[in-house]
Amino acid sequence: MAEAPVIAMLAGEASGDNLGASLIKGLKRINPHVTCIGIGGPQMAEEGFASWIDLNQLSVNGFVDPFLRLPSLLKILIQTRNRIVAAKPVCFVGIDFNFFNLLLAGMLKKRGIRTVHYVSPTVWAWRQGRVKSIAKKIDLMLTLYPFEVDVYHQAGMKAQFVGHPKADEIGLSEGLAGKAAARGSLGFAEDDRVIALLPGSRGSEVKFSGPDFIGAAAELTRLNRKTRFIVPAANEKRKQQIEELVIAQNGSLNVKVILRQSQRAMQAADVVLVNSGTATLEAMLLKKPMVMSYRLGAMTYALVSRMVKTPYFALPNILANKPLVEEYIQDAATPASLAFAVNRLVDQDHTGLMAEYDQIHQTLRRDAGAAAAEAILNLIDLSEGNHVST
């Protein structure tokens, strides 16, 4: 009687925890005998996953924190490696949290354990040379976006597109159908002119882009005094940081800063002014016209801009391979230019844009957790009835 297969996994932050929960559900659906072990968060726990440590012990912020926390992170890395090796899993799945998980995968692969990485690093955008190093550590790369697989296939590495969980979570017509309810829950009237501002979830993002976003709100208010703004803050610190920027305007801005609820804020809006990153994807899935803006510190931008290879920053543009969304980067991201771009979008007809959004949405809608589970089980040849107790 064979033992039930054990799959080790590690999700190092909240976004990975969400993916991990969906993956566990998908694995159990295909093969209910699978046992999942390792490190994860509360959403994975709801699927019966018992994490070895609290997820917060792995969290790092900014550039300095990882160096200060290096001794404790190294200790967790070694302890986790030892526990996984002792458990003799059929494979290890690192979920995002790239630097830590790729290090761990390399250690485990040397010990004969198959390795999967779920969520590709942005090798397509910068430092493409990393693929060679990744290929030595990873047996299978699971990607959220279809264009990512080519980079790995060119390096002779196995990769599979499994879709994006956000595209599964957000219904094709949810953004438009839920607009009135979202407005009502946030205290807006159906005919209000509402702009959602999303300057970023990190302190550094709000520091550099926040003044542009709130400055654009001031400009938009001068153009139309009835314009109202909603700003979802990632946590209490970001909320205070954003509120201080609003106060510094010394004007009568009608800005409501709320905790979290970014999806509801965007759903309630006519137009979204958004930082780069996953928020641009979420705005697209909610079928919102948007303007994307991004600003870094001058020295960081000078360094990063030389390394970036992609012509676009906003995910809808990258996925469409054409400019669906206006982008304002660094010095171009002035309050006046952002306000002009947003104001122009408010009363436009967006039928064509919505059709483009919908096509991308359907491409990404693959039941990501189930697709990832199937790819992993195919890799280790664990179909129902193989290597399981009966």
Secondary structure, DSSP 8 states (H G I E B T S, - for coil): -----EEEEEE-SHHHHHHHHHHHHHHHHH-TT-EEEEE--HHHHTTT---SS-GGGG---TTTHHHHTHHHHHHHHHHHHHHHHHH--SEEEEES-HHHHHHHHHHHHTTT-EEEEES--STTTB-TTHHHHHHHH-SEEEESSGGGHHHHHHTT--EEE---HHHHHS-TTHHHHTHHHHHHHHT--TT--EEEEE--SSHHHHHHHHHHHHHHHHHHHHH-TT-EEEEEESSHHHHHHHHHHHHHT-S---EEEEES-HHHHHHH-SEEEE-SSHHHHHHHHTT--EEEEE---HHHHHHHHHHB--S--SHHHHHHTS-SSEEEEGGG--HHHHHHHHHHHHTS--HHHHHHHHHHHHHH-S-HHHHHHHHHHHHTT--TTSS---
